[in-house]
């Protein structure tokens, strides 16, 4: 996902990580939830974007689904 400067930076590594879940707010904003944060305190639940370096990054073959709720 590449974003123009008017819309802010893209998500960096989160955009292609198997551990991300995209969460869409009721106002249309998209947040990137790191599912590794649930079991490993080294990871932030919602890391600052763009993520340029991450020891937990693993490539994802499928794009993460976007949900309207936060678990």
C-alpha positions, 0 to 999 in steps of 0.5 A: 500500500503506497500513500501519497504525502497528502495522506501520510506515509505508507505502513512500511513493513507492516503493509506486507507482514503476516502478523498485521491486521488492518483495523478501519475506524468508523471515520475511515482511518486505517490502523495497523495492529501487530498481532505479535504484541499479544504474546511478545512485549517487544512489539507495540500493539499499534506501532508508529507508521511507517515501520522501517525495521522490525525483528518480527516481520515475516512476509505475507502471501495474502493481504491482511483483511480490514475490519471495523472492530478491534479485538 
